[in-house]
């Protein structure tokens, strides 16, 4: 994945990366970092529905409580590109997708001007 992302960054090609950790990606690769957040009860139920073990559910809920991914993102990237977005309901998912589409259109417009 790294060579592809490096090449895209050099060529100014936009890429969406979905990953659970951020600390090892260079800041130069990203113009926007979205950290999806979830209520711990919603997260626990979601992971249960997916068949995660009790240990894995507990680890994920603890990480959410302690804001591990959000804190990593804020430590690794400029604060102005890190955005925390809720991800509890279908409506929030749809809103997040809509905002991402808007951000992408703006990024493309800025790159082409």
ABEGO torsion letter per residue (X at the ends): XAAAAAAAAAAGBBBBBBBABAAABBAAABABBBBBBBBAAAAAAAAAAAGBBAAAAAAAAAAAAAGAAAAAAAAABBAAABBBBBBABAAAAAAAAAAAAAAAAAAAAAAAX
